[in-house]
Amino acid sequence: MNLIRSGFIHYKNSFNGFSREVWWLAFATLINRAGAMVLPFLSLYLTNALDFTLENVGWIMSFFGLGSLIGSWLGGEMTHKFGAYRTMIFSLIFSGIFLIVLGQFESFWWICGGIFTVAMISDIFRPAVFVSLVGYAKPENRTRAVTLIRLAINLGFSLGPALGGLIIVVAGYMSLFWIDGFTCVSAGLIILLGIREKIVKGKDSVKDSRHSHGKILRDGTYMFFLLAMFLFSVLFVQYFSAIPVYYKGIRALTEDEVGWLLSMNGFLIFLVEMPVIYALDSPKYSKFSIMLIGSLLLAASYAVLFIQGWTGVLIIGMALATFAEMLCFPFTNTFAMQRGGAGNEGRYMAYYSMAFSLAHIIGHNFGMQVSDNFGFEILFIIMTILAIVSGILFWMVGRFDDKNVYQK
């Protein structure tokens, strides 16, 4: 009984110390992500509803990644020039409008252009929301604040695919675009009405802004970190394109079963990520060693898929990928924010987001092309090897961390 009580107290304490603005940001993010039903089902929509080939889907997803890449860069620039608050509102409202427009397209090139535009505008939000935590969260709470935003993202994601699978069965794919667009606009209005803008400028922001891009590119440790992040993200994005196709085409799951399996990711993160990060966010733990463990868990999530004849391995694989995600992304987010110092958080976060976007450009297409031409087994072998390599790179970055952003 005492163990249960102490566990409950630990869980409760992991949510303490946040400002009202951080909670409003988390709520807006939750609303936005709960309606994010298009991306998890996009590959299925393109193949089942519009009869595109896997090769065509791969190229469409590359346009998504290219838009994401440009949007991440624009997000950093807009955050630096106009502030995180205005950038977030712009991104949410206009991405919602363009999502509804995207649902009206059926030809290959119109969809490529539409998905590029939606990804570009929506990913302007990503650097802005995390940089906003510099102003709204205390320094000692920032890793947990990042985790809270991620918790809202993943709780929404646990609801979105589950609801999306049911909505597809009842109302068809087209309704997803309207719901996703409406929730994006709603999230923008929540931030506009619920949070007051807070201007945050570091003392070195004006001086550093002139040379900040060159400074980032000359930061060898950070470039090495971005390479590790890129490889990890290439593996992670497969769960939004190749893996759903594998679930349906090879494992014979229905759309609603795929939705429930994908929603398991967000539900697990909602249950355990905050207390896990609360326990690990301590100087006595090497954060880069934690990232290494996360990469190895991601490798294991692909390795278990070689087990045939038992659907339960899909649940095990998703659980392993989820724990890999929760061990890597909160600490990599915080490292990127803290690496640049005062005034450069937006641009460092933009490069971090661009590494993830570049993974969208290459990862989706790579996964689709390999699985289409060589089969999923070859894809899983490659993903397992790359996950191990990314873990080694994270560990090496920890050895090269000359600024001691993360104390061992």
JOURNOR-V652378 format. One record per backbone hydrogen bond with DSSP energy under -1.0 kcal/mol. CO is the residue of the C=O (numbers start at 1). NH is the residue of the N-H. If there is no record, write none. Layout:
{{CO:NH} {CO:NH}}
//
This chain:
{{1:5} {2:6} {3:7} {4:8} {5:9} {6:10} {7:11} {8:12} {9:13} {10:14} {12:15} {13:16} {19:23} {20:24} {21:25} {22:26} {23:27} {24:28} {25:29} {26:30} {27:31} {28:32} {29:33} {30:34} {33:36} {35:37} {39:42} {41:45} {42:46} {43:47} {44:48} {45:49} {45:50} {46:52} {53:57} {54:58} {55:59} {56:60} {57:61} {58:62} {59:63} {60:64} {61:65} {62:66} {63:67} {64:68} {65:69} {66:70} {67:71} {68:72} {69:73} {70:74} {71:75} {72:76} {73:77} {74:78} {75:79} {76:80} {77:81} {78:82} {79:83} {83:87} {84:88} {85:89} {86:90} {87:91} {88:92} {89:93} {90:94} {91:95} {92:96} {93:97} {94:98} {95:99} {96:100} {97:101} {98:102} {99:103} {101:104} {102:105} {107:111} {108:112} {109:113} {110:114} {111:115} {112:116} {113:117} {114:118} {115:119} {116:120} {117:121} {118:122} {119:123} {122:125} {125:129} {126:130} {127:131} {128:132} {131:134} {132:136} {133:137} {138:141} {141:145} {142:146} {143:147} {144:148} {145:149} {146:150} {147:151} {148:152} {149:153} {150:154} {151:155} {152:156} {153:157} {154:158} {155:159} {156:160} {157:161} {159:163} {160:164} {161:165} {162:166} {163:167} {164:168} {165:169} {166:170} {167:171} {167:172} {168:172} {173:176} {175:179} {176:180} {177:181} {178:182} {179:183} {180:184} {181:185} {182:186} {183:187} {184:188} {185:189} {186:190} {187:191} {188:192} {189:193} {190:194} {191:195} {202:205} {204:208} {205:209} {211:215} {212:216} {213:217} {214:218} {216:219} {218:220} {219:223} {220:224} {221:225} {222:226} {223:227} {224:228} {225:229} {226:230} {227:231} {228:232} {229:233} {230:234} {231:235} {232:236} {233:237} {236:239} {237:240} {238:241} {238:243} {241:245} {242:246} {243:247} {244:248} {245:249} {246:250} {246:251} {247:253} {254:258} {255:259} {256:260} {257:261} {258:262} {259:263} {260:264} {262:265} {263:267} {264:268} {265:269} {266:270} {267:271} {268:272} {269:273} {272:276} {273:277} {274:278} {275:279} {276:280} {277:281} {280:282} {282:285} {286:290} {287:291} {288:292} {289:293} {290:294} {291:295} {292:296} {293:297} {294:298} {295:299} {296:300} {297:301} {298:302} {299:303} {300:304} {303:306} {304:307} {310:313} {311:314} {312:316} {313:317} {314:318} {315:319} {316:320} {317:321} {318:322} {319:323} {320:324} {321:325} {322:326} {323:327} {324:328} {325:329} {328:332} {329:333} {330:334} {331:335} {332:336} {333:337} {334:338} {335:339} {341:344} {344:348} {345:349} {346:350} {347:351} {348:352} {349:353} {350:354} {351:355} {352:356} {353:357} {354:358} {355:359} {356:360} {357:361} {358:362} {359:363} {362:366} {363:367} {364:368} {365:369} {366:370} {367:371} {368:372} {369:373} {370:374} {375:379} {376:380} {377:381} {378:382} {379:383} {380:384} {381:385} {382:386} {383:387} {384:388} {385:389} {386:390} {387:391} {388:392} {389:393} {390:394} {391:395} {392:396} {393:397} {394:398} {395:399} {396:400} {400:402} {401:404}}
//
